[in-house]
Amino acid sequence: MGVLIIDTIEKGVVHLRSVYLDSNSGMPMWPEVISSMLPYMSEHYGNTSSIHAMGNEPKKAMEMARSHVAELIGADPTEVIFTSGATEAVNLALRGSTETASEGKKGIIYSQADHRTVTATAEDLSRKGVRTAMMPLDHLGAIKLKEAVSIMDQGGFHLLSMPFASQEVGTFQPVEDLVKEAAEREVLVHLDLTRSAFQVPIDVKKQGIDLATISSNDLLGPKGVGALYIKKGVRLKPILTGGGHERALRSGSENIPGIYGMGKAASIVKKRMGDYVPQMERVRDALIDGLLRIENTHLNGNMKMRLPNNANVRFDFIEGESILLMLDLNGIQAASGSACSSKTLEPSPTLMAMGLKHEEAHGSIQMTLNPNTTIDDIQYVLEVVPGIVENLREMSPLYNRIGD
């Protein structure tokens, strides 16, 4: 039946094979990153603001990391500031730009392709009187360009926020076209690179981006660190006040081990992306092809124009949460909806915005890979999933009504 496949039995203990397909919610770290951080936890623990020798080494490490992050996205190091993660970077971009916008132009445009951090921040600003508008998505999860331009033409907006690709279904967004249209209307563009920076080449200068969010853990670096790219000339008001760290935009003693780890991860991604991304795409395609062989199974998002690590599928007549529970019993970890909203019972806002029915959205699961995912892992998943789907459909009142 494809369930409870035993990998090994050792000293009477059953061991199931473990396959991790929830990389959007948490990544493993590059081994070199872990070792690179250790000296900044034990030897070089001084404060970068100190003028004595113990502060010099951490300061050099931080600036080296800044250079590596900037190089990854085609920025100047002076345009990168470190934060506690992507959430803080998004908040600084949206709230900080709102505070400096002129009174008649305090407005944010976004979409359900955005991460919940963006949508929740925009909703909070809306409650405080900031104008907001949501761009519609097409059935593949891409922002509708014509409708987005129509919203910008209404005026009264200072910022358009979008992900490079949908954080949930992986569909690439029309970034080049939207940036061009926004620039013509003097609207800033914030690009969320959280899901993209480790698997898609980015050049914020060439692409005309004003603000961009990067997450350390999504580069296979440490959690609790992020960065915000701020194009020269773009003005933000800080959302944290204090000692004036990070160009007075992000006060607080810097997390040097984490920052150095993020820089190391960025340098590894820059060097190795051309090697591991094609392999990740092949593994992803094998996963999608195998899952779609199951009857009444569909791919959410664009088949070709999607992130290399993303497979988001829906199974008719059954609940995604039930599939996840059964997968976990077999040592396979996946997600239902975006990582930050999977705790709720509400259907995915992204899938609903794409026009899916309530039950279709609930029958969807998201499987996201990382460079460590192998074709053997996928073969194991494809051994297990058909039996799980068959079992759950046998219990489904929706499936049993077919033909009535």
C-alpha positions in Angstrom: 0.0 0.0 0.0 3.0 2.3 0.0 3.0 3.2 3.7 5.4 2.5 6.5 8.3 1.4 4.4 11.1 0.3 6.8 14.7 1.5 5.9 16.6 -0.4 8.6 16.1 -2.3 11.9 18.9 -1.8 14.4 18.9 -3.4 17.9 15.2 -3.9 17.6 14.5 -0.2 16.7 12.8 0.5 13.4 14.3 3.3 11.3 12.3 4.9 8.5 14.1 6.6 5.7 14.0 10.4 6.1 13.4 12.6 3.1 13.1 16.4 3.8 10.9 18.2 1.3 10.1 21.3 3.3 13.1 23.5 2.4 10.9 26.7 2.1 10.4 26.6 5.9 14.0 25.7 6.9 17.2 24.8 5.1 20.2 22.8 6.2 23.5 24.8 6.5 26.5 24.3 4.3 29.1 22.5 6.5 31.7 25.1 5.6 29.3 27.8 7.0 29.1 26.1 10.4 32.9 25.8 10.8 33.4 29.4 9.6 31.2 30.8 12.3 32.9 29.1 15.3 35.8 31.6 15.7 33.3 34.5 16.1 31.7 32.6 19.0 34.9 31.9 20.9 37.9 34.0 19.9 36.6 37.2 18.1 33.8 38.2 20.3 34.4 41.9 20.5 31.9 44.6 19.6 32.3 46.1 16.1 31.6 49.6 17.6 34.7 49.4 19.9 37.9 51.1 18.7 40.2 48.6 20.4 41.8 45.5 18.8 39.1 43.1 19.9 36.5 45.0 17.8 38.6 45.0 14.7 38.4 41.4 13.6 34.6 41.2 14.0 34.2 44.5 12.0 36.4 43.1 9.2 34.3 39.9 9.2 31.1 41.8 9.0 32.3 43.9 6.0 33.6 40.8 4.3 30.2 39.3 4.7 28.5 42.4 3.4 30.7 42.2 0.3 29.8 38.6 -0.4 26.0 39.3 0.0 26.3 42.3 -2.3 28.2 40.4 -4.9 25.6 37.7 -4.9 22.8 40.1 -6.0 24.9 42.6 -8.0 24.9 45.4 -5.4 27.5 47.7 -3.9 28.4 46.7 -0.3 27.4 50.1 0.9 23.8 49.4 -0.2 23.4 46.3 2.0 22.4 46.4 5.7 22.0 43.3 7.9 18.8 42.5 9.9 17.6 39.8 12.1 16.0 38.0 9.1 13.8 38.5 6.1 10.8 39.5 8.2 12.6 42.5 9.7 14.0 43.4 6.2 10.5 43.4 4.7 9.2 45.5 7.6 12.0 48.0 7.2 11.4 48.2 3.4 7.6 48.7 3.7 7.3 50.7 6.9 10.5 52.7 6.4 9.7 53.8 2.8 6.1 54.7 3.9 7.5 57.0 6.6 9.6 59.0 4.0 7.0 59.1 1.3 5.2 62.3 0.6 1.7 62.6 2.1 -0.2 62.3 -1.2 1.8 59.2 -2.2 1.8 56.9 0.9 0.6 53.7 -0.7 1.7 50.1 -1.2 0.8 47.7 -4.0 1.2 44.0 -3.4 -0.3 40.6 -4.2 -1.2 37.2 -2.8 2.0 35.9 -4.5 3.8 37.7 -1.7 4.9 36.0 1.5 2.6 36.5 4.5 5.2 38.9 5.9 4.5 41.3 3.1 0.7 40.9 3.1 0.5 41.2 6.9 2.6 44.3 7.0 0.6 45.9 4.2 -2.6 45.1 6.0 -1.3 46.6 9.3 -0.3 49.8 7.4 -3.7 49.9 5.8 -5.3 49.9 9.2 -3.2 52.9 10.1 -4.4 54.8 7.1 -1.9 53.9 4.4 -3.4 53.3 1.0 -3.0 49.7 -0.2 -4.0 47.8 -3.3 -3.7 44.1 -4.3 -2.6 43.0 -7.8 -4.6 40.0 -9.1 -3.0 36.7 -10.1 -3.6 34.6 -13.1 -4.4 30.9 -12.9 -0.7 30.0 -12.9 0.1 32.3 -10.0 1.7 35.2 -11.9 0.8 38.8 -11.3 -1.5 40.2 -14.1 0.5 42.9 -15.7 -2.3 44.9 -17.3 -4.2 45.0 -14.0 -1.1 46.0 -12.0 -0.4 48.9 -14.4 -4.0 50.0 -14.1 -3.6 50.1 -10.3 -0.4 52.2 -10.6 -2.2 54.6 -12.9 -4.6 55.4 -10.1 -1.8 57.3 -8.4 -1.2 57.6 -4.7 1.3 54.8 -4.4 5.0 55.0 -3.5 5.9 51.3 -3.4 5.2 48.1 -5.3 6.2 44.9 -3.5 6.5 41.5 -5.3 8.5 38.3 -5.0 10.9 37.3 -7.8 8.8 34.1 -7.8 5.7 33.0 -5.9 6.9 31.7 -2.6 4.3 29.0 -2.6 3.8 27.7 -6.2 7.2 28.9 -7.5 5.9 30.8 -10.6 8.2 33.5 -11.8 6.7 36.9 -11.8 6.9 39.5 -14.6 9.6 41.4 -12.8 11.2 43.2 -15.8 7.9 44.5 -17.1 6.6 45.6 -13.6 9.9 47.4 -12.8 9.7 49.3 -16.1 6.1 50.3 -15.5 6.8 51.3 -11.9 9.8 53.4 -12.8 7.8 55.3 -15.4 5.4 56.2 -12.6 8.0 57.0 -10.0 6.9 54.0 -7.9 9.7 52.2 -5.9 10.0 48.4 -6.3 10.7 46.1 -3.4 11.7 42.6 -4.6 11.5 39.7 -2.2 14.4 37.4 -3.0 13.9 35.1 0.0 13.1 32.0 -2.1 15.1 32.9 -5.2 18.5 34.1 -4.3 20.0 30.6 -3.8 18.7 29.3 -7.1 18.3 32.1 -9.6 21.0 34.6 -10.7 20.0 38.1 -9.6 21.4 41.6 -10.5 19.5 44.3 -8.8 21.4 47.0 -10.6 20.6 45.7 -14.1 17.0 44.9 -13.1 16.4 48.4 -11.7 15.4 47.2 -8.2 15.1 49.8 -5.4 14.8 47.5 -2.4 15.4 43.8 -2.0 15.1 41.3 0.9 17.5 38.4 1.4 17.3 35.6 4.0 20.4 33.9 5.3 18.8 30.5 6.0 17.5 30.4 2.4 21.1 30.6 1.3 21.8 27.6 3.4 23.2 29.9 6.1 22.3 30.3 9.7 18.8 31.3 10.9 18.1 34.7 12.5 20.0 36.8 9.9 18.9 38.6 6.8 19.7 41.6 4.7 18.1 44.5 2.9 19.4 46.0 -0.3 18.7 49.7 -0.4 19.5 51.4 -3.7 21.6 54.6 -3.3 19.3 57.5 -3.0 16.3 55.6 -1.6 15.3 57.0 1.8 14.0 54.9 4.7 13.1 55.8 8.2 14.4 53.2 10.7 11.9 51.0 12.6 14.4 50.4 15.4 16.1 53.2 17.3 19.2 52.9 19.4 22.9 53.2 18.9 22.7 53.9 15.2 24.2 50.7 13.8 24.0 49.8 10.1 24.0 53.4 8.7 21.5 54.3 11.5 18.9 52.1 9.8 19.1 49.1 12.1 20.3 49.7 15.6 21.5 46.9 17.9 24.8 45.0 18.3 25.4 43.0 15.2 25.1 39.2 15.3 28.6 38.7 14.0 28.6 34.8 13.9 25.4 34.8 12.0 26.4 37.7 9.7 29.7 36.0 8.9 27.8 32.8 8.2 25.4 34.5 5.9 28.3 36.0 4.0 30.0 32.6 3.7 26.8 31.1 2.5 26.4 33.8 -0.1 29.9 33.2 -1.4 29.2 29.4 -1.7 25.9 30.0 -3.5 27.6 32.4 -6.0 30.3 29.8 -6.8 28.2 26.6 -6.9 24.8 27.7 -8.2 25.7 26.7 -11.7 26.4 23.2 -10.5 23.6 22.3 -8.1 20.7 24.1 -9.7 20.6 22.0 -12.9 20.7 18.9 -10.7 18.0 20.2 -8.5 15.8 20.9 -11.5 16.2 17.3 -12.7 15.3 16.0 -9.3 12.3 18.3 -9.2 11.1 17.3 -12.7 11.3 13.6 -11.7 9.2 14.4 -8.6 6.6 16.3 -10.6 6.4 13.8 -13.4 6.0 10.9 -10.9 3.3 12.6 -8.9 1.3 13.6 -12.0 1.1 9.9 -13.0 -1.3 9.5 -10.1 -4.9 9.8 -11.3 -6.6 13.1 -10.6 -3.4 14.9 -9.6 -2.5 18.4 -10.9 0.4 20.8 -10.8 -0.2 24.2 -9.2 1.7 27.0 -10.9 3.6 27.2 -14.2 5.1 24.0 -15.5 8.3 25.5 -16.9 8.6 29.1 -15.5 9.0 28.1 -11.9 11.7 27.9 -9.2 14.0 25.0 -9.6 13.2 23.6 -6.2 9.4 23.9 -6.2 6.8 21.2 -6.7 3.3 22.2 -5.6 0.6 19.6 -6.5 -3.0 19.0 -5.6 -4.8 15.7 -5.2 -8.5 15.7 -5.9 -11.0 14.4 -3.3 -8.6 14.4 -0.3 -7.1 16.8 2.2 -3.5 18.0 2.0 -3.2 17.9 5.8 -4.0 14.2 5.8 -1.4 13.5 3.2 1.2 15.4 5.2 0.4 13.3 8.3 0.8 10.1 6.4 4.0 11.3 4.7 5.5 12.1 8.1 4.7 8.6 9.3 6.9 7.4 6.4 9.7 9.8 7.2 8.8 12.4 4.5 8.4 16.0 5.5 6.5 18.4 3.2 4.1 21.4 3.7 0.6 22.5 3.0 0.4 26.1 1.9 3.1 28.6 2.8 5.4 27.6 5.7 4.3 30.4 8.0 0.5 29.7 7.5 0.5 25.9 7.5 -0.6 26.0 11.1 -4.0 27.4 10.1 -7.0 25.5 8.6 -7.7 28.3 6.1 -7.0 27.5 2.4 -3.9 29.1 0.9 -4.6 32.7 -0.1 -2.2 32.3 -3.1 -4.1 29.2 -4.4 -7.5 30.9 -3.9 -6.2 34.0 -5.7 -5.3 31.7 -8.6 -8.9 30.7 -8.9 -8.8 27.3 -7.2 -11.9 26.1 -5.3 -11.8 25.8 -1.6 -11.5 22.0 -1.7 -8.8 22.2 -4.4 -6.7 24.5 -2.4 -7.1 22.2 0.7 -6.0 19.2 -1.4 -2.7 20.8 -2.3 0.8 20.1 -0.8 4.1 21.9 -1.4 7.4 20.0 -1.7 10.5 22.1 -1.8 14.0 20.8 -2.5 17.5 21.9 -1.6 20.9 21.0 -3.1 21.1 17.9 -0.8 17.9 16.3 -2.2 18.8 13.3 -4.4 17.0 11.3 -7.1 17.0 8.3 -4.6 15.0 10.5 -2.2 12.5 11.2 -4.9 12.2 7.5 -5.9 11.4 6.7 -2.3 8.7 9.4 -2.2 7.2 8.1 -5.4 7.0 4.6 -3.9 5.1 5.9 -0.9 2.7 8.6 -2.2 0.5 6.5 -4.5 -0.5 4.2 -1.7 -1.2 7.1 0.7 -3.4 8.8 -1.9 -5.2 5.5 -2.6 -5.9 4.9 1.1 -7.2 8.4 1.7 -9.4 8.4 -1.3 -11.0 5.1 -0.2 -12.1 6.9 2.9 -13.1 10.1 1.1 -16.9 10.8 0.8 -16.1 13.0 -2.2 -14.2 10.3 -4.0 -16.9 7.7 -3.2 -19.6 9.8 -4.8 -18.0 9.7 -8.2 -20.5 8.0 -10.6 -23.5 8.4 -8.3 
